[in-house]
Amino acid sequence: MLRNTIRSVYKVGVQHGVSSSSQVTVVPAFRNYSSAGEVDLVVIGSGPGGYVAAIKAAQLGLKTACVEKNDTLGGTCLNVGCIPSKALLHNSHYYHAAKHEFKDRGIDVGEVKLNLPNMMKQKTTAVKQLTGGIAYLFKNNNVEHHQGHGKITGTNEVTVMKQDGTEDKIKTKNILIATGSEVTPFPGIEVDEKTVVSSTGALCLEKVPEHMILIGAGVIGLELGSVWSRLGAKVTAVEFLGHIGGLGIDMEMAKNFQRILGKQGMKFQLNTKVMSAERSGGDILVNVENQKGKQNQLSCDTLLVCIGRRPYTNDLGLENVGIEKDGGGRVKVNSKFATSVPNIYAIGDCVEGPMLAHKAEDEGIVCVEGIVGGPVHIDYNCVPSVIYTHPEVAWVGKTEEDLKKEGVKYKVGKFPFAANSRAKTNADTDGLVKVLGCAETDRLLGAHIIGSTAGELINEAALAMEYGASCEDIARVCHAHPTCSEAFREANLAAYCGKAINF
């Protein structure tokens, strides 16, 4: 399907088809513009979904305001989530490499010491630069920034409750809820962000734990557990499921991933649930029970509670206008992200779907495009997921388990990084590429990667799937040599004709 839509002078682009140099100006059937004293759109929340939506709305000609309760813009992702965790992951990897790998690479550096305050300082610098960047983008795109808690007090009104107790009321034609999510608490375990921590506290510990226990071996737990493991902590993950990596990961990749992390020193207790935790002197005693009913007690000095996140939808005034929520507290929306109130929309973590920053960004863009009359479409099967450990783990599309459950006939192509020339020269060969193709049409149905650059490589797979590429299409695209991306090509070659070249 060719989609080459331009609103005024803005070109949305071409998706799902051939490119075209022609431009078609679309006059929306309905433009919900504001009158004097009003704005066209109020966005509640400035996380990845909210700030991107606000900027896009302003670029499309809407008078836009964004309300943020925190002192800085960027939401959880930029302040206490994706961004600070990636800074610590990156720098802890350097520290671990310097301490354990440099000698084998011919680099003698003497004694390597950790300067944790400086590592935290670099993380904080990155966060400040990026949150400040959003403030600059708001100013540059004429987005009004209102600091305070945003509450819907009418179908066309948002009240900003400021920290000093005063209030501002904003009249608006449209409202977009982009309030994101918050840490899911563990019943009976009180988080103090010092020794019993959520992901927020785990990003700013003042010293390296001797033994850290993770409640949950999903994305957040494995990333933060990796950070502190590299810096010297003993790390044990207790996971209720029978695999690591959380929901959506291919089971073969989960097993490979667990083996690699095990070699790095992380311990796992799967099919095990945490019953309670209690303090005993300077230790934290964690009571666990496996699926056979066997109970055990673990001891640690730092407990990281990372059982997931829940939508942040309380105290937003939803009940004031009759906006419906589902059983999980998520805002109910239709295919255009409209709630039960037609001019009020919701995107991101507070609606159904994976809690991913890039998913929220895409929803924000297409939602505001829809408000001005454009098409609204996202193929959630083409939204990638990444775990930023080392090696990274990334996937997009269907898993083998999905295809078996759906009764879809498929073929598998695999290629290990141990046979990839760039990975060999980098002495970084853990992992593989696995692709799933339709047995009848050869169309790429899913891609799964464990490797040092998996988070970058997966985007080629996402692009290919968006355009309906076959495994042969990908295999016949020339890839630069030597690169890790050649492993993706080789896996597709194996899927479509049964055999890779270099393995």
N, C-alpha and C positions, 0 to 999 in steps of 0.2 A: 504494500500500500504506500503510495506516494503521499507524504505529508510535507508540504512546503508552504507554510503559513506565515504571513507577515501582517503584523498589526501596526499600522502607521508605517514607520521605517524599520520596525524590528523584524528580523527574520528568525523564525523559530528553528527552521532547519528541515532536513529530510531524514526520515526514518523508515525503516522497513522497505527500502526500495532503491531504485537507481537515483543518482543525483541529477539535478537539473539546474540550469543557470537562470531559468525563468522565475519571476517573482509574481505572486498573486496577492493582491491586497484584499484582506477579508474585512468586511464591515460587520461587526458583531450585531446580532439581532437585538441584544439588550446590553446596555452599559449602565451599571448601577452607580452612577456618579453622584457625588455629594452636592448639597446646596451650600450656601454661604454658612460658615460656622461649623460645618461638618467635615468629616474626612470620609474618603471612600472605603477605607479598610483599616481596622485595628487588628493587629496581630498580638496575641497574648503569648509571650515567651520569645526569647531571643536565642534559643539553641540553634543547631544546624537547620532544622526545618523552619523555624520562625524567622531567623534573620535572613535566610535565603529567600523565603517567600516575601518578606517585606521589601527587600531590594528589587526583586523581580516585579512586584506590583508597582513600585515607584517607576521602574523603567518602562512599564506598560502604560504609564500616564495616570495611575491612581494616586490620589493624595493619601499617604500612608503613615500610620503611627504604629510604633511597637512599644509594648509595655513589658518591662522586665523587673521582677521583684528583687533580684540580686544587685550588688554594687557594680558588677561587671557584666558585659554582654557575653554571649556564647553558650550559656546554659551548662548542663552537666558535662557535655563533650569537651568543651574547651577548658573549663575550669577544674573539674575534678573527675574527668573520665578519659576519653580517647587521647587527648593531647598530652597531658602530664604523664600518663602511663606509657605512651610511646617514647617520650624523652627518657624515662627511667629504663625502659627496655633497651633502647639503643645504647645508652651509656653503660649500663650494667653488662651488656654484651662486650663492649670494648674492654671493660675492666677484666672480665673473665678471660677474654682472649689474651690480654697482656699478661695475665697471671699464669695461664695454663697452656697457651698455644704459641706465643711469640717465639719461644726458644726453638721449637720445631720448624719455624719459618725462617730461622736464621737471624732473629732479632734478639739481642741481649740488652735488657733494660735494667738489670739489677733488681733490687727489691721493689715490688709493686705494692703501693699502699692505697687504701680507699680513703678518700676525703668526702664523706657523705654530705656534709653541709654544702660543699661546692657542687656536688651532683644535684642536690635539691635546688641550689641557686640557679643552675642552668635550666632546670625544669621550669622554675618560676619565671625566668626570663622569657622562655618560649611562650608560656601562657600569656604573660603580659603583652608581648608583641602581637599575638594573634587576637586577643580580646580588644586591644587597642585598635587593631586593624579593622575590626567590625565597626567600631565607633567612627572611624574615618570613612568607611564605606557608607554608613548611614548619612553622614554629613554630605558626602559627595553625591549621593543619590536623593537627597532631600527627604529622608525618612525621619519623622519626628520620633525622638527617644523619650519615653516617659518612665522614670524609675519609681517602682512601687508595685504592690500586689494588684494585679488586674482582676476585676470581678465583673461579671456580666450582670447589669442591673436593669436591663431592658433589651428588647430585640434589636434596638438601635443605640444602645448605650453601654459603655464600659466605664466603670469607676476605678480610678487609680488610687489605692490607699497607700499613702506615703508613710515612711518610718516615723515622721514627726507627728503623726496622727491626723494630718490634714488630708483632704481628698480632692481630686480633680475628676470631673465628669467629661467624657469624650463622646460626642454624638457622631454616629457612624452609620453608613449604609450597610456595611458588611463587617463581620467579625470572624477572625480565624484563630481557633484554639490550637496552640502549638506548645503546650506546657510540659511535654516530655514525660519523664518517669522519675521515680525515686527508688532508693534501695529497699528491697523487700526485707522486713525485719524477721528474725527467727524467734518464734514464740518462746519466752522464758529465758532468753539470752540478751542481756542488756549491753549495748554497744557504748563504750566510753571513748572510742577513737584513740586510745592510748595502747592498751594491751588486748582488748577485745574490739576489733576494728571492722568497719565496712571497707569498701573499696576506697572511700574518701580518706580514711585514716591510714590505710596501707600505702598511700601515696606520699605520706609525710612522716613516717616513723623517724625517730631521732637516733635510733641505733639499729644495727642488724640483729634480728632475733636469733636466739640459739636454736629454737625449734618453733616453726610456724605450722599450725594446722589450718588447712583450708576446709571450710564446710561448703563443699561443691567443687567439682572439677570441670566446670564449664569454661567459657571464654575468659571471663573476668578472673576467676580463680587461677587458671593456668598461666595467664599473662603476669599477674602480680606475684604468683608463686615463683615463676621463673626469675623475676627480678631479684627477689630476696634469696633464692637458691644460688644464683650467680654471685651474689655479694657475700655468701658464706653461711647462710642459714640452712639448717636441715628442714625440709619441707615435706609434709605428709598431707595428701588430699583424701578426704572422706567423701565419697560420692554415692548417692542413693541409686543412680542408674548403674547398669552393668558395663558402661563404657565412659570414656572421657570425651570432652569436646562439646558437650551439650547436645541439644536437639538439632537435627538437620545434617549432621556429619555422616558421611558414608562409613559403614562399620569396618570395612577393610582398612580405611585410612585411619580410623580411630585406634585400631590395634597397632598399626605401624607407628602412629604418633605416641602412643603410650610406651612402646618399646624404646623409642628415641629419648623421650623424657626420662625414662627409667635409667638409661645409660648416663644421663646427665646428673642423676642422683635423686630425683624426685620419687617419692613413695606413694602408692595408691592403695586405698581400701575401697573396692567397688562393691555394689550391691549392699551397701551399708548405710544406715541412717544414724544421725546424731540424735540422741535422746535428750541430753541436757549438758550443761557445762557449769562448773562451779569453781570458785577460787579457793586455793589452799596455799597460804603464805604468798610466795612470789610466783607460784605456778597456777596454771589453769587446767583443771581436770575435765576432760571431755569424755562423756559416756556414750558409747556407740553400740549398735546391735546390727549384726548381719542378717541376711534374708532367711537364714536357718534358725534364727532366734538366739544365737550365741552373742553374749554381751562382753564388752571389753572396756577398759578405761585407758585413755591416752593422756599424756601430760605434755604441756607446751608452755612457753612464756608469751606467745602471741597467737591469738585466735582470729582468723579472718573469716567473717561471715559473708559468703558470696553465693547466695541461693537464687539470685536473679533480681529483677527489678519489676516494679508495678507502676501502672499509669498514674500520673499526678493529675487527678481530676477532682479532688475535694476542694471545697471552699472557693469554687470558681463562679458560683451563682447559676450553675446549670439548671437547678430546680426552679429558679426564678422565671425561666422562660420555657420550661418543659422539655429540655434536652434529655434524651434518653441515653442511658448507659447499659452495657451488658453485665453479665454476672461477674466479670473480671474487673469491673470498674472502668472499662474503655468506653469512649464516646462512640455511639453508633452513627455510622455515616453511610451514604449511598455511594454509587460509583463515581460521583463528582465531588466526594468528600463533604457533601452537605449533610448537616444533622437533621433532626426532625423539625428544626426551624430553618426554612429555606435559605435565609441570608447569613446563617451562622455555619461555619465550616470547621473541620478538625483534621489534623494530620499528625504523622510521626508516632512517637511511642504511646500517645494517649488514644490511638485507634488500633484496630486489629492489624496484625502482621508482625514481622520481625522487628525488634527494637534496634535498628541500625541507623546511624547518622545519615548515611547516603540515601537510604530509603526515605527518610524524612525530608531531605533536601529535594529529591525528585518529586515527592508528593506536594511539597510547597510550591514548586515551580508550576506543575500542571494544574494545581488547584487554582492559583491566581490567574493562570491563562484561561481556565474555564470561567472564572468570574467575569472576564472581559469578552466572553463569547467563543473562546477557542475550544478545541477538542481536549478531552481529559482521558488519558490512557497510560497505564503502567503495566508492563508484563513482569509480575513479581517472580516469575520463574527465572528471570534474567538479572535478579538482584544478587550480587555476590556476597559471600561472607568470608571474613579473614580472622584468624587467630595469630597475633603478632609475637609469637614466641620465636625461638631460633632452633630448628627451622620454623618458618611460618607454615600455616595450614590454611588453604583457601578452597572454596568450592562455589559452584554456581549450577543451577539446574537440578536435575534428578539424581538421586542416589540409586545404587543397585536395589536397595530395599524398596524404594518408591516404585521402580519399574516392575519389580516382581509382584508387588501388591496390586498394581494397576493392570497386570497381565500384558505388559508391553514387551514384545520380543526385541532384544537388544544385543549388541556386540560390544566387547571391551577391548580397548587398546591401552597398553601400559608402556612406560619407559622410565627406567631408573636414572637418577642423576649420577649414579656411579659410572654410567656409560656416557655421560655428557662431558665433552671436552672442557667447557668453561668451568663446570663444577669441579672437574679434576684439577685444573690449574689453580683453582681457588682453594683446593684441599677442603672442600665443603660439599660432600657428596651424599649426605643423608637425604632420603626422600625419593619421591617418584611423581610422575604425572599419570593420571588415570582418566581416560575419557570413555563416555558411553554414547554409542551411536545407534540409531534406529536400524534394526536388522533389515527392514524392507526398503527404506528410503536413504539410509546413510546419514540422515540429519543428526547433527550433534544434539544430544539430549541432556548431557551433564558433563562437567569437568571437575576433577578433584586433584589438588596439588599439595604435596608436602615438599618444601624446599626453601632455601634462603631467600628467594625472591618471589615466593608464591603469591604474595599480595599484589605484586605488579603483574605477574603473568596471567592471573585469573581474569584480568580485564580484556585480554585478547579473546578469551573464551566467551565472556559476556557479550562482547561486540559480535562475535560470530553467531551466537545464538539469537541475538536481536535481529540479525539479518537472515536467519534461517539457513546458515551455512551447513554444508555436509562435512563429514570428516575428510573426504577427498579434497574439497575446496581448501581446507586449511592446510592439508598435507602438500598441496601444489603451490602454496604461497612461499616465495623465497624468504628464508629467515637468515639474518646475518650470522656469520660464523667467526669466532666461536661465541655463542651466547647460550644462556640457560633456556631461552625461548625455543631453541631447537628441540628440546625435550618434549615440548608441547606439540611441535610439528611431528616428531617421531611417533608419539603416542597416537595421534590421529592417523598417521600412515599405517600403524599396526591395526587400528580399528577398521579402516576401510579395505585394506588388502591382506590383512592377516600377519604382516611381518614388518618390523622396523628395519632400518638400514644398519644402524650401529649397535644393535643388541640382538 
